[in-house]
Amino acid sequence: MGSNLPTISDSHEEIRKGRKANNGAYCFLFPFSYSFQSSSSKPFQMNIQICAETRIGSRTANEDSYLIIQGPDLPDGVLAVLAVADGIGGMGNGHVASSTALTTFAETFRRFAAAHKRRDPPIADWLAFCFHKANSRVLRMGLALPELKGMGTACTAAAITRSHVHVCHVGDGRGYLWREYALRQLTDDEWYRDLRKPRPPDKAVHNARPGRRPGVTLVNQAIGWQPMINPSKIVEPLRPGDGILLCTDGLTDSLPIEEIERLLRSTPGAGDLCRDLADQAAKTPNSDNVTLIYAQLP
């Protein structure tokens, strides 16, 4: 696929048509998810395996989106930029928030990269600024169109360099480091459960599974919900053989960490791993949308 990003329209009619055309499922183009890689053959010093999967789960529509950027559009030393977003609110138009946020994120990051090709740029600050630009655009859309009022999205993004992973985070998604056969959560959970409120049937947590808790999950902040956000920034050194996992809460609500670790240990190949994780999570009764990206370092 070429390196030109799809252009997102602020027209709700175009958004509605796009969603209908994709039958409530993801695709690599607007409105749900997209990925691009430049056709240029610029060499890298690392050959990273990257895979991504998304599933609708038990919901009637997929409101998640994901983004993968690789290629010469990135600054020197940056090997890949990844992001997952989980749309919420907006009277069933959370997919508009998640896809708008990631499109804006990608456009903003590429402008930075084009202007600053030097080595060792301030990646963590770039990611945070991209979050702020995405927040502004999603918020404006929600205020301009009554049918989008209240929409927002959680988002977790990572930029992988030759020596570090830079993570930026808002909401209830998660970022993990896979090292020495164990997962370590890099992001903090920005949510809490209100046990006084039962979840609607289409968003119910399947309480029969171990570790599941009843009640409504409430995020502390989301892109598009408030004029200013405070994204978390994490920088972690990398070692050979490390893996980076980004996911929406549909994965971790459905599968215990021990099961995710088991699949990471036993599944050969990043592509098979992503498919197995997404399939198992989506088959859980009352499952949420499930989206994940996994990057394996050599």
C-alpha positions, -999 to 999 in steps of 0.1 A, spaced: 0 0 0 13 35 -8 25 59 18 -3 84 13 -27 85 42 -64 83 36 -81 117 42 -108 116 68 -139 137 62 -156 156 90 -189 148 73 -210 124 93 -227 113 62 -194 101 47 -186 84 80 -219 67 81 -216 55 45 -181 41 52 -193 22 82 -222 7 63 -199 -3 34 -177 -22 57 -205 -40 75 -194 -29 109 -160 -46 106 -125 -33 103 -106 -27 71 -73 -12 62 -89 20 50 -112 45 66 -133 43 87 -121 16 110 -84 7 107 -57 12 83 -20 4 79 5 16 54 41 9 46 61 29 21 72 9 -10 107 23 -8 134 -2 0 153 19 26 173 -6 47 169 -10 84 194 -23 109 166 -43 126 141 -66 109 111 -63 132 81 -87 127 49 -67 132 14 -81 131 -21 -68 139 -55 -82 143 -89 -69 152 -122 -86 158 -158 -74 164 -164 -99 193 -199 -100 206 -207 -64 196 -228 -53 167 -200 -29 154 -163 -26 156 -153 7 172 -116 0 174 -89 12 151 -52 5 147 -22 21 129 11 8 118 37 31 102 70 19 88 93 31 61 114 61 51 88 86 61 100 80 97 129 98 112 163 82 112 165 56 140 127 51 143 118 17 130 80 17 135 52 36 150 22 16 163 -12 26 178 -45 11 189 -76 31 197 -109 20 213 -138 43 205 -164 50 231 -196 71 235 -210 93 208 -243 74 205 -227 44 188 -202 64 168 -171 55 188 -155 42 156 -156 78 143 -135 89 173 -110 61 171 -104 64 133 -103 102 134 -78 101 163 -54 77 145 -57 95 112 -48 128 129 -21 112 149 -5 98 118 -7 130 98 8 150 127 37 125 132 46 125 95 47 163 95 71 161 124 92 135 107 94 154 74 106 185 92 130 168 116 150 140 99 178 142 124 188 112 146 174 108 181 145 132 179 123 138 211 100 109 202 80 108 235 72 145 232 62 140 195 38 112 205 22 134 232 18 163 208 1 140 183 -23 129 211 -31 166 218 -38 173 181 -60 142 179 -79 153 210 -86 187 195 -99 173 163 -122 147 179 -135 172 204 -143 197 176 -162 170 156 -182 160 187 -192 196 194 -200 204 157 -223 174 150 -251 165 175 -250 128 165 -214 126 176 -218 144 209 -199 127 237 -177 105 215 -141 98 226 -114 72 223 -88 55 244 -54 53 227 -21 36 232 8 43 209 44 32 207 74 43 187 102 17 184 138 28 179 169 7 177 174 10 215 141 20 232 104 19 229 85 52 236 49 47 247 22 73 250 -12 64 266 -47 76 274 -76 55 287 -81 18 292 -59 2 266 -26 -13 275 10 -16 264 32 -45 274 69 -56 271 75 -93 265 109 -103 278 123 -136 291 90 -153 287 70 -128 309 48 -99 302 54 -66 320 27 -39 317 43 -6 307 11 16 309 -10 25 340 -47 16 340 -66 49 337 -99 36 346 -120 23 375 -151 1 379 -183 14 393 -198 -16 410 -231 1 417 -240 2 380 -247 -29 359 -233 -29 324 -258 -29 295 -262 -64 279 -241 -56 249 -212 -44 271 -215 -69 298 -185 -84 315 -188 -122 316 -184 -125 354 -182 -163 353 -146 -162 341 -119 -159 368 -107 -124 374 -137 -107 359 -153 -80 379 -189 -67 376 -199 -31 370 -192 -3 345 -157 5 334 -152 43 336 -121 59 320 -104 88 337 -97 106 304 -102 100 267 -93 117 235 -122 140 225 -138 141 259 -122 173 274 -103 203 261 -70 192 276 -56 157 282 -26 145 301 -12 115 282 13 93 300 48 90 285 69 59 291 104 52 277 118 17 281 152 3 270 150 -26 246 170 -59 244 174 -84 215 144 -107 215 120 -83 232 84 -80 221 59 -51 223 22 -58 226 -4 -30 223 -41 -39 228 -75 -26 236 -92 -37 267 -112 -63 247 -81 -86 249 -73 -82 286 -109 -83 296 -114 -116 278 -81 -134 285 -61 -136 317 -25 -126 315 -14 -161 321 -32 -173 289 -17 -144 269 18 -154 281 11 -191 273 3 -182 237 33 -159 235 55 -188 246 40 -215 225 29 -199 192 56 -197 165 54 -166 143 40 -132 151 12 -136 126 -1 -168 141 2 -153 176 -19 -123 168 -46 -144 151 -48 -169 180 -50 -141 206 -77 -122 187 -97 -154 180 -97 -167 215 -106 -133 230 -134 -127 205 -149 -161 213 -154 -153 249 -191 -148 258 -201 -111 258 -167 -102 244 -158 -66 235 -141 -55 203 -106 -69 203 -76 -52 187 -39 -59 192 -6 -52 176 25 -72 183 61 -63 173 89 -89 177 125 -78 178 152 -101 164 
